[in-house]
Amino acid sequence: MYKATALLIMVLFMVTSVVAQRRPQNKTQVVRMVDKINSDPSLRKVTLNNQAWQKGIKGGRLTGFYKDSLLVKVVRRVRDSGGIEVVTFYFSGNELIYVHERYDMFYYDEKKKAQRTDSLERNFDGSYYFSGKKMMDATTLGHNRFEDDSISAEEVWPREAAVCKRLLARGKE
């Protein structure tokens, strides 16, 4: 009985160690993992246009990048009346490790008193670093929805990433 318990504890420790090794421990590791995903030419791309995943959006695209059958990157691009939002989710071992959010507003021409959809200016840029379902750091420039303390990036991004993953899984069928 003692040997079986000791063996079980050793196996659990080894499994936990293997899983923990895949998780990034700091921002530098996340950046390395993201760079590796971005430079991988073998990724298979699956794209859904807005009709397939988002009703009522003027222009949108949801693109998943797969390494073999595992989703490693999702790019959600949505065009609304004010500009273009691009959110990129990165995964390692099926866990969210990084989110990059960017919002570019259409330029407002003061002389013509009209919005120009041919010209954009950066309104927001944010980077969110995750490890094991916990956000370990965030860097933002500009104003965004997370300035309101009732909304947590640590809770919102994993939920939104999960929605994107489900939509892509249905779209692949």
C-alpha positions as CSV (number, residue, x, y, z in Angstrom):
1,M,0.0,0.0,0.0
2,Y,2.8,2.4,0.9
3,K,4.6,1.7,-2.3
4,A,1.5,2.3,-4.4
5,T,0.9,5.6,-2.6
6,A,4.5,6.7,-3.1
7,L,4.3,5.7,-6.8
8,L,1.0,7.7,-7.3
9,I,2.6,10.8,-5.7
10,M,5.6,10.5,-8.0
11,V,3.4,10.2,-11.1
12,L,1.3,13.2,-10.1
13,F,4.4,15.2,-9.4
14,M,5.9,14.4,-12.8
15,V,2.6,15.3,-14.6
16,T,2.4,18.5,-12.7
17,S,6.0,19.3,-13.6
18,V,5.5,18.7,-17.3
19,V,2.4,20.9,-17.4
20,A,4.1,23.6,-15.4
21,Q,7.1,23.6,-17.8
22,R,4.8,24.5,-20.7
23,R,3.5,27.5,-18.8
24,P,5.4,30.7,-19.1
25,Q,6.9,32.0,-15.9
26,N,7.6,35.6,-17.0
27,K,7.0,38.1,-19.8
28,T,10.3,37.2,-21.5
29,Q,9.1,33.6,-21.9
30,V,5.8,34.7,-23.2
31,V,7.4,37.0,-25.8
32,R,9.7,34.1,-26.9
33,M,6.6,31.8,-27.3
34,V,4.7,34.5,-29.2
35,D,7.7,35.1,-31.5
36,K,8.0,31.4,-32.2
37,I,4.3,31.2,-33.1
38,N,4.5,34.2,-35.4
39,S,7.6,32.9,-37.2
40,D,6.2,29.4,-37.8
41,P,5.5,29.0,-41.6
42,S,3.8,25.7,-41.1
43,L,0.7,27.1,-39.4
44,R,-2.6,26.3,-41.1
45,K,-5.0,29.2,-41.4
46,V,-8.8,29.1,-41.0
47,T,-10.7,32.3,-41.6
48,L,-14.4,33.1,-40.9
49,N,-15.9,36.3,-42.3
50,N,-18.3,38.2,-40.2
51,Q,-21.4,36.5,-41.7
52,A,-20.2,33.2,-40.2
53,W,-19.5,34.4,-36.7
54,Q,-20.8,37.9,-36.0
55,K,-24.2,39.3,-37.0
56,G,-24.7,43.0,-37.5
57,I,-21.0,43.9,-37.9
58,K,-20.0,46.0,-40.9
59,G,-16.8,44.2,-41.4
60,G,-15.1,41.5,-39.4
61,R,-12.9,38.5,-39.7
62,L,-11.9,35.7,-37.2
63,T,-8.8,33.8,-38.2
64,G,-7.4,30.8,-36.4
65,F,-3.9,29.5,-36.8
66,Y,-3.3,25.8,-36.1
67,K,-0.1,23.9,-35.4
68,D,-1.2,20.4,-36.5
69,S,-4.7,20.3,-34.9
70,L,-3.9,22.6,-32.0
71,L,-5.0,26.2,-32.1
72,V,-2.1,28.5,-31.3
73,K,-3.3,31.9,-32.4
74,V,-6.5,33.8,-33.1
75,V,-6.9,37.2,-34.8
76,R,-10.2,38.9,-34.3
77,R,-10.6,41.9,-36.6
78,V,-13.8,44.1,-36.3
79,R,-14.6,47.3,-38.1
80,D,-17.2,49.5,-36.5
81,S,-18.3,53.0,-37.3
82,G,-15.5,54.5,-35.3
83,G,-12.5,52.4,-36.5
84,I,-10.9,49.0,-36.5
85,E,-10.3,46.8,-33.5
86,V,-7.8,44.0,-33.8
87,V,-7.4,41.5,-30.9
88,T,-4.8,38.7,-31.2
89,F,-4.9,35.8,-28.7
90,Y,-2.0,33.4,-28.3
91,F,-2.1,29.9,-26.8
92,S,0.4,27.4,-25.5
93,G,-0.8,23.9,-24.7
94,N,-4.4,25.1,-25.1
95,E,-3.9,27.8,-22.5
96,L,-4.1,31.6,-23.1
97,I,-0.6,33.1,-22.7
98,Y,-0.9,36.5,-24.4
99,V,-3.4,39.0,-25.8
100,H,-2.6,42.0,-27.9
101,E,-5.4,44.6,-28.4
102,R,-5.2,47.5,-30.8
103,Y,-7.9,50.0,-31.7
104,D,-7.3,52.4,-34.6
105,M,-9.8,55.2,-35.0
106,F,-10.8,56.7,-38.4
107,Y,-9.3,60.1,-38.7
108,Y,-11.7,63.1,-38.3
109,D,-11.0,65.8,-40.8
110,E,-11.7,69.1,-39.0
111,K,-11.7,71.1,-42.3
112,K,-14.3,68.9,-44.0
113,K,-16.1,68.1,-40.7
114,A,-16.2,64.5,-41.7
115,Q,-14.7,61.2,-40.8
116,R,-12.1,59.8,-43.2
117,T,-12.3,56.0,-43.5
118,D,-9.1,55.9,-45.6
119,S,-6.9,57.1,-42.7
120,L,-6.4,55.7,-39.2
121,E,-4.8,56.9,-36.0
122,R,-3.9,54.7,-33.1
123,N,-6.3,55.2,-30.1
124,F,-5.3,52.2,-28.0
125,D,-2.6,49.5,-27.7
126,G,-2.5,46.9,-25.0
127,S,-0.5,43.8,-24.2
128,Y,-1.7,41.3,-21.6
129,Y,0.5,38.4,-20.3
130,F,-1.0,35.3,-18.8
131,S,0.3,32.1,-17.1
132,G,-2.0,29.4,-15.8
133,K,-5.3,31.4,-16.1
134,K,-3.7,34.3,-14.2
135,M,-2.7,37.6,-15.7
136,M,0.9,38.3,-14.7
137,D,1.3,41.7,-16.3
138,A,-0.3,44.2,-18.6
139,T,1.0,47.2,-20.6
140,T,-1.5,49.7,-22.1
141,L,-1.3,53.0,-24.0
142,G,-4.5,55.0,-24.4
143,H,-8.0,54.6,-22.9
144,N,-9.9,51.3,-22.9
145,R,-12.8,49.5,-21.2
146,F,-10.6,48.1,-18.4
147,E,-10.2,51.6,-16.8
148,D,-13.5,50.9,-15.2
149,D,-12.7,48.8,-12.1
150,S,-15.8,46.7,-12.5
151,I,-14.3,45.1,-15.6
152,S,-11.3,42.9,-15.2
153,A,-8.9,42.1,-18.1
154,E,-7.9,38.9,-16.3
155,E,-11.5,37.7,-16.5
156,V,-12.6,39.2,-19.8
157,W,-9.8,38.0,-22.1
158,P,-9.9,34.3,-21.2
159,R,-13.8,34.4,-21.8
160,E,-13.4,36.1,-25.1
161,A,-10.6,33.8,-26.2
162,A,-12.8,30.8,-25.3
163,V,-15.7,32.2,-27.5
164,C,-13.3,32.7,-30.4
165,K,-12.1,29.1,-30.0
166,R,-15.6,27.7,-30.0
167,L,-16.6,29.8,-33.1
168,L,-13.5,28.6,-35.0
169,A,-14.2,25.0,-34.0
170,R,-17.8,25.2,-35.4
171,G,-16.5,27.0,-38.5
172,K,-14.1,24.2,-39.3
173,E,-16.8,21.6,-39.4
